[in-house]
Amino acid sequence: MASSTAVPALSQTAPPGAGRPRGVIVAGVVALVLIGLNLRAGITGAAALFHDLQTVLGYGPLIAALIPSIPTLCFAVAGAATSWLTRQLGLEKAILLSLVMLAAGLLLRGVPSTGMLLAGTVAGMSGLAICNVAMPSFIRVHFADRTSLMTAVYTLTMTTGATVTAVLIVPVAHALGSPSAGVGSIGLLALGACLGFIPIAVHAHRNASAGKAARVSPWPLLRTRTGALITLGFTVQALLAYAVLSWFPYMLATMGLTASDSGLMFGLMQLVSVPAGMVLVAIGSRPRMLRTAFYLATVTMALGVLAMLVLPAALAPLTAVLLGFGLGIFPLVMVMISRSGRTTAETTALSTVAQSAGYLLATLGPFGMGLLHSATNSWTLPLALLLAVAVGQIAVGHLLSAGPKELRAKELRAKELRAKELRAKELRAAAHPSEGTVHTSEGTGHSSEGTVHTSEGTRR
């Protein structure tokens, strides 16, 4: 049976981040903020322009369904290579490389061509995938004693960047005269993050220790309780999040709202997710309140999808608020990943398996919704299936929020129950020796007392 812990403990001579100069800490905070601003901007900005991009570039329904699915596919494939890449280059240089890929890909999307839109999205989202997986380890290394606070800052800036981009991208595209130019302009923000991270990468290179980092294989973690639960939780929230992020403004546009109004509702959803994430992390950080935080996020997400299904477009602000609060579950999952490993290598490995497997399965969300809408010319069936997933997320959140003490208590109760059953069998065998051989549930299946021979009336 797989252990409930992630992986065997590894030696670590000093806490991560110990003895760092103040300037390096400040630079790390600045870099964290700049990276966070970029990690959803390239996705939400493109989502707000999908309708206009399809109209101008003229691609068909298959490409329209594929483009929103590229981020999650890249997160699965490129994210799986993050552990290997960080061992080869080091954590900070791997993040710098990912930011270069992100900036280059987003700028390439500015070329008014379907091929360039696809190629730029693949390159940019691959860089984003590496950065996504590496950031929990970056927080652990540089802010070991403040993982909750810095994860909250990281997700706050992430949702802030996504919100501002969703609100401004349509007016910017109109001002530039092209949706392609508008979506390409997001690459300038990524270029700023790339330049801002260079001092961190240079400092890490100068202070790098000899030899490669310790290796922890990610995929065996799926056989552990911790790895399986975190991967399941990450998968469900990612499927819901990217289905909503990819199609919410498009759905509103097909329901009669203008592109600008759809962008504003999209921005409102993102705006609500900013304080929602902070509130949920604050609640979840309190003793015995993690499950409450998960219930708040998962139930609200289910209500938001239900509202999208049954309420008219005129009530889109209410739907946006509910969905935005439900998206606040992401910081909770990221905090759990950042705290899960006993070493940086463990954290990176768990982040790799959770995000790679999770995003691969989460691709079914945006891609499936696009295909179902194209096939039925309606959002009813896609939203009904999404509602079923949202209801399932409530149960997943219940399992995921079981704290270590609760898990240990369940395991202890199970062991006590097995011991009682064993003692009861032994007592019954002693009281009725004619029943034959005494069998137990432990060891080889035979009692250590020996075999009972009724014909001889003796016991060996």
WOFENWO-V263109 format. One line per field, one symbol per residue. ss: DSSP state (2 for helix, 1 for strand, 0 for the rest). psi: psi as a letter, one per 20 degrees, with the letter a starting at -180 (. if undefined). burial: + if it has 24 or more other ideal C-beta (glycine too) atoms within 12 Angstrom, else -. A space follows every 10 residues. Layout:
ss: ???
psi: ???
burial: ???
This chain:
ss: 0000000000 0000000000 0222222222 2222222200 2222222222 2222222000 2222222222 2222222222 0222222220 2222222222 2222222200 0002222222 2222222222 2222222222 2202222222 2222222222 2222222222 2222220022 2222022222 2222222222 2222220000 0000000022 2220222222 2222222222 2222222222 2222000022 2222222222 2222222222 2222000002 2222222222 2222222222 0022222222 2222220022 2222222222 0002222222 2222222222 2222222222 2222220002 2222222222 2222222222 0002222222 2222222222 2222222222 2022200010 0000010000 0110000110
psi: pqqirfrqqq qohqqpjpkq qhhhgghhgg ggggghhiii ghghghhijg ghghgghkqa hghhhggiig ghghhgghhh igggghhghq gghgggghhg hgggghhhii pmqgghgggh gggghgghgg gghhhhhggg gilhjlgggh hggghghghg ggggghhihg hghhhijphg hghhihhhgh hghghhighg hgghghjpqq rqqqpopghi hiiqgggggh ggghgghggg ghgghhighg ghhijiqrhg hghghghggh ghhfhggggh ggghiqpkjg hgghgggggg gghghghhhh qrhhkhgggh gghghhiihg hghhghghig qirhgggggh hghghghghg hihhfggggg ghghhikqjg gghghhhggh ghhghghggh jorhggghgg hghgghghgg hghhghghhh hmiiibppqr jrciiqqiia ppohhijrp.
burial: ---+-++--- -----++--+ ---++-++++ ++++++++++ ++++++++++ ++++--+--- --++++++++ ++++++++++ +++++++-++ ++++++++++ ++++++++++ -+-+-+++++ ++++++++++ ++++++++++ ++++-+++-+ ++++++++++ ++++++++++ -++----+++ ++++++++++ ++++-+++-+ +-++------ --++-+++-- ++-+++++++ ++++++++++ ++++++++++ +++++-+-++ ++++++++++ ++++++++++ +++++----+ +-++++++++ +++++++++- +-+--+++++ ++++++++++ ++++++++++ ++++++++++ ++++++++++ ++++++++++ ++++----+- -++-+++-++ -+++-+++++ +++------- ---------- -+--++--+- -------+-- ------+--- -+--------
